[in-house]
């Protein structure tokens, strides 16, 4: 389930619903990281004057800025950006982007406070889902390890999202993008394994394992909770190896060559939407037979609606809430609903398999 950032960069062009189909033709293009605002001669003049007069013998920046690694030229760029933005607003002219980003009001050195807050909330929602699955899904359920790992990949992705939105550096950018792709890939693998039953979850051998479903057996260390049991079928092995190969090539390409934002965006979109479509197919197919199937259908529907926030961008309201940050905020509730679905699905599979065993 794609509960990450569908379009993880302000530095890339925003797709429309029509261009989403045509985007496969554009994967090789390289967008620029410059924006109209930082190319503005008034901005360049202000920046030059500020760095010349202020940064020759600069006074120490406030502690919050030093802790978040601001330097004098960067602070000059921030000051000039907001000075010119205020002038444009007062004269009813459109707000411009600078260096691929809207002019946000920082807080304690944090560049995009709303996105940081919502990223933390998303990570927390994944953590709550992890704990819920750990307690309510029996250890011997074949997909339990994959479910828990999926949550941990989500936590990691939102952690680096928070770091990246705190301070946008090349390193934090790559860590954010790479962890997001890892989470999307793993979630897609889990989706394929679950929907197409590649782990053979209904086979009786998994219910003869030595693990108990009692709460005492679920209250263990992290390593025990993540018992190294990824269903070793040929299909799952091939799928995971193919994904690992793709991920290695993906990060190698984006690391060894100039960062291709367009490719990164559309790779994430294609993989993530594929996962969503598969879940939607499963949810609609089981809508009448499984009373909880509506949850995954609702997740996909809400994700599709919320994606409009990424497609139709707008400048930050009050200098804080732009479309991208609101997208982050919208996904928090979807994470809760998704893990409710996973727990309900595991419970249904467990009861169904136990019933089959009892009937034999």
Buried (B, 14 or more C-beta within 10 A) or exposed (E): BBBBBBBBBBBBBBBEEEEBEEBEEBBEEEBEBEBEBBEBEEBEEBBEEBBEEBEEEBEEBEEEBEEBEBEBBBBBBBBBBBBBBEEBBEEEEEBBBBBBBBBBBBBEBBBBBBBBBBBBBBBBBBBBBBBBBBEBBBBBBBBBBBBBBBBBBBBBBBBBBBBBBBBBEEEBBBBBBBBBBBBBBBBBBBBBBBBEBBBBBEBEEBBEBEBEBEEEBBEEEEEEBBBEBBBEBEBBEEBBEEBEEBBEEBBEBBEEEEBBBBBBBBBBBBBBBBBBEBBBEBBBEBEEEBEBBBBBBBBBBBBEEBBEBBBEBEBBEEBBBBBBBBBBBBBBBBBBBBBBBBBBBBBBBBEEBEEEEEEE
